[in-house]
Amino acid sequence: MIIPWEEIDPDTLYNLIESFVLREGTDYGEQEKTLEAKVADVKRQLNSGEAVVVWSELHENINIMPRGQFHPE
């Protein structure tokens, strides 16, 4: 189920994005981005609709994923 990110408390959303960024372990090439820059990138993707916040009842967890990869259970 997609959770409207705009309805999530700003502090909670920041913590969710930060947790997502830290566990992704993405390689950004030669120039490493700061945590703040990574969080801002994910927030921009949520704002543009490229990414969505998803709750999985099956796994009882919340995640952020590209909109194109979301497939309702």
One Martini backbone bead per residue (centre of mass of N, CA, C, O) as a GRO file, in nm:
protein
   73
    1MET     BB    1   0.096   0.037   0.023
    2ILE     BB    2   0.055   0.365  -0.029
    3ILE     BB    3   0.209   0.639   0.133
    4PRO     BB    4   0.162   0.958   0.197
    5TRP     BB    5   0.427   1.160   0.257
    6GLU     BB    6   0.271   1.428   0.340
    7GLU     BB    7   0.142   1.271   0.610
    8ILE     BB    8   0.418   1.272   0.731
    9ASP     BB    9   0.605   1.347   0.963
   10PRO     BB   10   0.891   1.518   0.914
   11ASP     BB   11   1.071   1.359   1.115
   12THR     BB   12   0.987   1.077   1.022
   13LEU     BB   13   1.068   1.110   0.728
   14TYR     BB   14   1.363   1.164   0.772
   15ASN     BB   15   1.422   0.894   0.919
   16LEU     BB   16   1.333   0.714   0.687
   17ILE     BB   17   1.531   0.819   0.475
   18GLU     BB   18   1.791   0.775   0.633
   19SER     BB   19   1.758   0.469   0.664
   20PHE     BB   20   1.749   0.407   0.364
   21VAL     BB   21   2.025   0.525   0.285
   22LEU     BB   22   2.202   0.354   0.485
   23ARG     BB   23   2.104   0.062   0.364
   24GLU     BB   24   2.178   0.084   0.056
   25GLY     BB   25   2.483   0.144  -0.030
   26THR     BB   26   2.546   0.347  -0.245
   27ASP     BB   27   2.727   0.420  -0.533
   28TYR     BB   28   2.872   0.755  -0.628
   29GLY     BB   29   3.158   0.722  -0.691
   30GLU     BB   30   3.412   0.942  -0.656
   31GLN     BB   31   3.181   1.132  -0.536
   32GLU     BB   32   3.074   1.164  -0.233
   33LYS     BB   33   2.788   1.190  -0.059
   34THR     BB   34   2.607   1.324   0.162
   35LEU     BB   35   2.356   1.261   0.364
   36GLU     BB   36   2.194   1.516   0.298
   37ALA     BB   37   2.199   1.474  -0.012
   38LYS     BB   38   2.056   1.200  -0.013
   39VAL     BB   39   1.798   1.292   0.126
   40ALA     BB   40   1.726   1.510  -0.084
   41ASP     BB   41   1.698   1.317  -0.324
   42VAL     BB   42   1.462   1.150  -0.210
   43LYS     BB   43   1.268   1.387  -0.163
   44ARG     BB   44   1.256   1.465  -0.461
   45GLN     BB   45   1.139   1.190  -0.558
   46LEU     BB   46   0.880   1.212  -0.396
   47ASN     BB   47   0.782   1.488  -0.507
   48SER     BB   48   0.782   1.378  -0.821
   49GLY     BB   49   0.703   1.048  -0.808
   50GLU     BB   50   0.945   0.840  -0.840
   51ALA     BB   51   0.877   0.787  -0.538
   52VAL     BB   52   0.769   0.564  -0.266
   53VAL     BB   53   0.571   0.490   0.009
   54VAL     BB   54   0.571   0.160   0.166
   55TRP     BB   55   0.339  -0.080   0.287
   56SER     BB   56   0.378  -0.407   0.437
   57GLU     BB   57   0.178  -0.647   0.561
   58LEU     BB   58   0.340  -0.906   0.527
   59HIS     BB   59   0.619  -0.763   0.659
   60GLU     BB   60   0.581  -0.518   0.842
   61ASN     BB   61   0.679  -0.264   0.650
   62ILE     BB   62   0.878   0.015   0.549
   63ASN     BB   63   0.931   0.184   0.228
   64ILE     BB   64   1.142   0.281  -0.046
   65MET     BB   65   1.045   0.326  -0.396
   66PRO     BB   66   1.013   0.294  -0.706
   67ARG     BB   67   0.726   0.323  -0.871
   68GLY     BB   68   0.789   0.089  -1.091
   69GLN     BB   69   0.831  -0.138  -0.844
   70PHE     BB   70   0.539  -0.124  -0.764
   71HIS     BB   71   0.348  -0.407  -0.629
   72PRO     BB   72   0.074  -0.510  -0.533
   73GLU     BB   73  -0.024  -0.775  -0.314
   0.00000   0.00000   0.00000
